[in-house]
């Protein structure tokens, strides 16, 4: 019990230190989400931490902002670098068929992909950048589609503030199992 109280105190002190960092703490939180667009690590952990540190409303706003900036960075990176690769390796008739499908279904498909949490966020960013989807369509579907999950993850983090540390000890194992399940479902 003594260790749990001490650890809870350390967690509270760490969260308070980040809050006291003001704009730097917010910028670091947003920066982690941008980096997530280029390096595979679970952004859900960052969203949970933002709930612990900033609470539901501000934590959701920070998470959403970072995810949007990261999505834009990945979209434009794919658009700038990847189009020449696509043109080189994908036959023109197949590319034309994909473009026609996107013109008919792209908005609805993007929105649905954003609302389904098992579809890899970063994969959607890169595919959209490669697939000649209009920037505005990508932006608004991403903005709307990622908000529910961002809110849920941040709210869960906010609730974790009062969770016993014995439960916290199980979180990495649970996160690993969840990640493995998502990867298995994506096959």
C-alpha positions as a printed NumPy array, in Angstrom:
array([[  0.   ,   0.   ,   0.   ],
       [  2.875,   2.359,   0.759],
       [  4.447,   1.8  ,  -2.656],
       [  1.1  ,   2.345,  -4.355],
       [  0.601,   5.687,  -2.582],
       [  4.154,   6.708,  -3.431],
       [  3.745,   5.719,  -7.09 ],
       [  0.392,   7.512,  -7.316],
       [  2.07 ,  10.601,  -5.851],
       [  4.879,  10.351,  -8.439],
       [  2.324,  10.028, -11.252],
       [  0.446,  13.072,  -9.98 ],
       [  3.702,  15.018,  -9.699],
       [  4.69 ,  14.072, -13.269],
       [  1.298,  15.131, -14.623],
       [  1.5  ,  18.395, -12.693],
       [  5.014,  19.07 , -14.01 ],
       [  3.784,  18.661, -17.599],
       [  0.769,  20.91 , -16.92 ],
       [  3.069,  23.553, -15.4  ],
       [  5.196,  23.388, -18.555],
       [  2.343,  25.231, -20.23 ],
       [  2.733,  25.649, -23.975],
       [  5.844,  23.449, -24.008],
       [  3.922,  20.527, -22.509],
       [  1.119,  21.004, -25.027],
       [  3.607,  21.302, -27.906],
       [  5.369,  18.133, -26.747],
       [  2.027,  16.293, -26.607],
       [  1.085,  17.469, -30.088],
       [  4.58 ,  16.649, -31.343],
       [  4.255,  13.06 , -30.134],
       [  1.133,  12.655, -32.244],
       [  2.919,  14.057, -35.29 ],
       [  5.861,  11.694, -34.754],
       [  3.334,   8.85 , -34.452],
       [  2.436,   9.44 , -38.105],
       [  5.942,   8.361, -39.107],
       [  6.896,   5.844, -36.385],
       [  4.613,   2.992, -35.392],
       [  3.739,   3.202, -31.718],
       [  0.32 ,   3.15 , -30.08 ],
       [ -1.13 ,   6.672, -30.126],
       [ -3.814,   5.431, -27.751],
       [ -1.241,   5.49 , -24.953],
       [ -0.558,   9.166, -25.71 ],
       [ -4.302,   9.903, -25.694],
       [ -4.699,   8.139, -22.344],
       [ -1.833,  10.188, -20.923],
       [ -3.424,  13.406, -22.174],
       [ -6.599,  12.474, -20.329],
       [ -4.606,  11.984, -17.146],
       [ -2.651,  15.207, -17.592],
       [ -5.138,  17.639, -19.141],
       [ -8.594,  16.172, -18.508],
       [-11.282,  15.317, -21.007],
       [-11.924,  18.558, -22.892],
       [ -8.428,  20.005, -23.194],
       [ -6.889,  16.523, -23.572],
       [ -9.253,  15.743, -26.455],
       [ -8.471,  19.056, -28.133],
       [ -4.703,  18.429, -27.86 ],
       [ -5.022,  14.831, -29.073],
       [ -7.244,  15.822, -32.001],
       [ -4.943,  18.705, -32.99 ],
       [ -1.831,  16.497, -32.928],
       [ -3.567,  13.734, -34.866],
       [ -4.775,  16.22 , -37.49 ],
       [ -1.306,  17.736, -37.923],
       [  0.255,  14.269, -38.126],
       [ -2.352,  13.138, -40.656],
       [ -1.642,  16.201, -42.791],
       [  2.103,  15.603, -42.609],
       [  1.702,  11.966, -43.697],
       [ -0.804,  12.859, -46.44 ],
       [  1.492,  15.484, -47.963],
       [  4.576,  13.293, -47.581],
       [  2.83 ,  10.495, -49.47 ],
       [  1.59 ,  12.931, -52.087],
       [  5.051,  14.47 , -52.611],
       [  7.175,  11.345, -52.521],
       [  4.858,   8.518, -53.413],
       [  3.108,   9.594, -56.584],
       [  6.141,   8.933, -58.766],
       [  6.442,   5.469, -57.223],
       [  2.762,   4.741, -57.841],
       [  3.016,   5.933, -61.453],
       [  6.067,   3.733, -61.98 ],
       [  4.672,   0.5  , -60.492],
       [  0.9  ,   0.618, -60.995],
       [ -0.505,   0.134, -64.469],
       [ -2.339,   3.168, -65.851],
       [ -5.623,   1.257, -66.315],
       [ -5.624,   0.109, -62.684],
       [ -4.807,   3.599, -61.494],
       [ -7.684,   4.982, -63.587],
       [-10.049,   2.374, -62.108],
       [ -8.994,   3.31 , -58.553],
       [ -9.429,   7.002, -59.359],
       [-12.986,   6.368, -60.643],
       [-13.835,   4.368, -57.516],
       [-12.474,   7.155, -55.302],
       [-14.487,   9.757, -57.212],
       [-17.674,   7.747, -56.516],
       [-16.968,   6.419, -53.01 ],
       [-13.958,   8.237, -51.607],
       [-15.706,  10.505, -49.114],
       [-17.894,   7.811, -47.591],
       [-15.052,   5.275, -47.59 ],
       [-12.661,   7.673, -45.849],
       [-15.213,   8.61 , -43.22 ],
       [-16.034,   4.967, -42.511],
       [-12.336,   4.061, -42.299],
       [-11.807,   6.867, -39.777],
       [-14.725,   5.735, -37.633],
       [-13.537,   2.106, -37.433],
       [-10.708,   1.95 , -34.883],
       [ -9.141,  -1.278, -36.168],
       [ -8.184,   0.338, -39.478],
       [ -4.672,   1.718, -39.115],
       [ -4.788,   5.519, -38.836],
       [ -1.412,   6.048, -40.507],
       [ -2.158,   3.666, -43.354],
       [ -5.261,   5.696, -44.228],
       [ -3.184,   8.899, -44.2  ],
       [ -0.629,   7.51 , -46.64 ],
       [ -3.133,   5.779, -48.92 ],
       [ -5.225,   8.941, -49.136],
       [ -2.13 ,  10.919, -50.074],
       [ -1.279,   8.433, -52.801],
       [ -4.801,   7.94 , -54.093],
       [ -5.507,  11.398, -55.499],
       [ -8.156,  12.065, -52.887],
       [ -8.852,  15.778, -52.648],
       [ -7.155,  17.471, -49.71 ],
       [-10.39 ,  18.97 , -48.375],
       [-12.168,  15.589, -48.446],
       [ -9.267,  14.002, -46.589],
       [ -9.173,  16.822, -44.056],
       [-12.833,  16.997, -43.104],
       [-13.35 ,  13.212, -43.005],
       [-10.279,  12.884, -40.809],
       [-11.405,  15.734, -38.544],
       [-14.855,  14.24 , -38.024],
       [-13.854,  10.584, -38.067],
       [-11.071,  10.666, -35.468],
       [-12.925,  12.743, -32.886],
       [-15.017,   9.935, -31.297],
       [-12.04 ,   7.644, -30.617],
       [ -9.874,  10.549, -29.437],
       [-12.598,  11.537, -26.987],
       [-13.092,   7.982, -25.708],
       [ -9.35 ,   7.386, -25.19 ],
       [ -8.808,  10.721, -23.443],
       [-11.888,  10.175, -21.271],
       [-10.538,   6.745, -20.326],
       [ -7.245,   8.387, -19.371],
       [ -9.104,  10.936, -17.272],
       [-10.778,   8.065, -15.436],
       [ -7.435,   6.314, -14.9  ],
       [ -6.319,   9.105, -12.56 ],
       [ -8.203,   7.371,  -9.766],
       [ -7.398,   3.813, -10.788],
       [ -5.341,   1.688,  -8.365],
       [ -1.765,   1.173,  -9.508],
       [ -2.219,  -2.6  ,  -9.505],
       [ -4.519,  -2.058, -12.495],
       [ -1.898,   0.221, -14.058],
       [  0.617,  -2.618, -13.841],
       [ -1.671,  -4.715, -16.058],
       [ -2.141,  -1.965, -18.662],
       [  1.015,  -2.639, -20.713],
       [  0.037,  -6.3  , -20.985],
       [ -3.526,  -5.357, -21.943],
       [ -2.256,  -2.795, -24.461],
       [  0.002,  -5.414, -26.029],
       [ -2.904,  -7.857, -26.316],
       [ -5.101,  -5.172, -27.855],
       [ -2.373,  -4.218, -30.325],
       [ -1.895,  -7.878, -31.309],
       [ -5.654,  -8.274, -31.788],
       [ -5.799,  -5.197, -34.032],
       [ -2.836,  -6.458, -36.096],
       [ -4.483,  -9.867, -36.425],
       [ -7.79 ,  -8.276, -37.542],
       [ -5.954,  -6.195, -40.152],
       [ -4.614,  -9.291, -41.918]])
